[in-house]
């Protein structure tokens, strides 16, 4: 009985440590995002999309969303953010790993700030 408890506690501790050791940044989401700086579409959001999304969501791909320019990204911003977070959407980029929370937060702040074309 004592040995079973030790094994059980070890498993629980291992699971806990695996969750806190995740590659995500652990930036808090929910409600109003913590946006201290103005996010630039051209200098911050577009490079994120180009680096992590355009391979599957560029022109000539039949994935449902084409994310190449301000208009296509701002129109689909809620779906993009939902996919980055995995909130009601397939977690992207597909096959993972998920993007760090600090990267996702830039997109979230850009949206919160009015999706400016800046």
N, C-alpha and C positions, 0 to 999 in steps of 0.2 A: 504494500500500500504506500509506504513512504517513497519507494522508488518511482511509483507511478506519478505521485505528486511532483517530484523533482523533474521528471520528463515533461509533464504538462506545463509546469512553470517555465521550463526552458523553451518550450515551443511558443508559449505566449510571449515571452521576452524576445525571442527571435523575430516573431511577426511584428511586434511593436518597433523593434530596431529597424526592420526592413522598411517600414512605412516612414519613419523619420529620416532614413537615409536616402530617400527618393531623390532623383535628380532635379525635381522641381524646386524653385526658389522659395516656396512657401509665402509668396506675397498674398496678402489678404484680398479676397474679392467679395463682392456682395454689396448692394446698396450703391453709394456714391464711390467711385474709384478715387484713390489717393493720387491726384494729378497736380503736381507742383510746378511742372514745366509745360509750356505750350508744345504740343507734339506736331511736328512737321510731316505732312503727307509725303512730300518729295524726298526728304532726307531720312525719315524714320520708317513710316508705314510701307511705302512702296518697296524699299529694299527688303523688308521682312517678307512681303508677299512674293517678290521675285526670287528670293533665296529658298523659300519653303513651300510655295504654292504653285508658281508658274510652270513648273515641270509637268504637272498634271492638269493645271487649269489655264494653260496658254491657248493661243489660237490653234485650231486643228485638232484639239482634244475633245472627245465627246463625253466629258465628265459632268455636264450639267451647268457648270459655272465657268465662265472665262474671266480670269482676273488679270487684266493686263494694264489697265489705265485707271485714272481717277474715277471715271463714270462707272465702270464695271465693278470696281472695288467698293465704292461708296454705296451703290445700289444693293450690293450683296453683303454689306458690312455685318449685319446681324447674323447671317448664316456663317460668315467667315469666323466671327468671334465665337459663335456657338460651337463650330467645328474645332476651333483651337482649344476650347475648354471641354469639349465633349458633352455639352449641355443640350440634350435633345437631338444632337447630330452625331454622325460618325466622327470619332476623334481623328483629327488631322494634325500633321501629315500622316497619311495612311501608312501603316506598318511601323509607325512611331520611330523614335520616342517622341512623346509630346514636347511641345515647345516650352521653354522655361517660362515661369509665371511673369518674370520681368518683361519678356518680349510680348506676351499676351497683353499685359497691362498697357503697353504703349498703344496697341490697337484699341483697347477699351477706352483709354484716355482720349485718343483722337476722336472716337465716336462721341464720347461725353462732351467734348469741346465743340461739337457741331460738325464733325467730318469736313473740316476746312480743306480747300484745295490750295495748300500753302507749301 
